[in-house]
C-alpha cells in the first residue's frame, strides 16, 4: 500500500515537473518575433525575441508570436476625383512589422493591426490623393499619383512601426460615361493627327513637284542657251571665214562616193549638208 502511494506521488511529481518545464520553454518560429508577456502584460523593457528556443519564467511569462516576413494587403476603394468623377482604385501594399518594435505594435494596436491601421490608412490616403487630380490626370500622371499615394502610406504606417516595402496601383476604373468620353477624345485626337500628317505629306509632295518642275525648266533654259550660243559661234565663224561652211560639209561626209553621175559621165561628189 505504501509502495503504491509512493509510486503515485512520483508520477504526480513527474507530471508537475513536465508541466513546469513545458511552461518554461518557448519556441519562436522562423520568420517571427516573440513578444514577451509577463502576467499577460507586454514587457517593453525586453526586445522582441529572435526565432528559436527561449527559456522564460514558468506560468508568469508567455510569448506571443508576430510574423515579420513580407505580407500583402489588397484594398479596393471608391473615391472622387478633382472634377467629381467616381474612381475605383485597387491598391496593393507589401509591408512587414518592424522586427525590433513588434512588442510596441502589439501593445498599442494588437494582432489585428491590418484591419485597424493599414486598411483605414489606405482608404484615407487614396481618397485624399485622387481628390488632387482630375480624372484624366489620374491616367496621364499615373506615376506621380502612385508616388503621392506611396509616400503618404509609408509616412502613416511608419508611425505604427509598420514598414512599407512596395505600393502598387493595380487598377483604375472610371464610370462608363467617362470611359466613353475618353475613348471619343482619343479617337478624335488620332483623326486630327492623321489629318495633320496627310497635310504635311501633301505639302512635301507639292514642294517635290515644284522642285522637279523648276529643275526641268532650268534644264530647258540651259539647253536653249547652249543652242543659242552654238548658233552665235557658227554665225561669227561664217562672217569671219566664208570657207567655214565648206569645211563643215567635209566634216559631215561619210567617205563614200555618190552614185550620181554628172554630164559627160563624170561622177561628182555631193557633200551632205546635214
Order of alpha helices (4+ residues) and beta strands (2+ residues): alpha-beta-beta-beta-beta-beta-beta-beta-alpha-alpha-alpha-alpha-beta-alpha-alpha
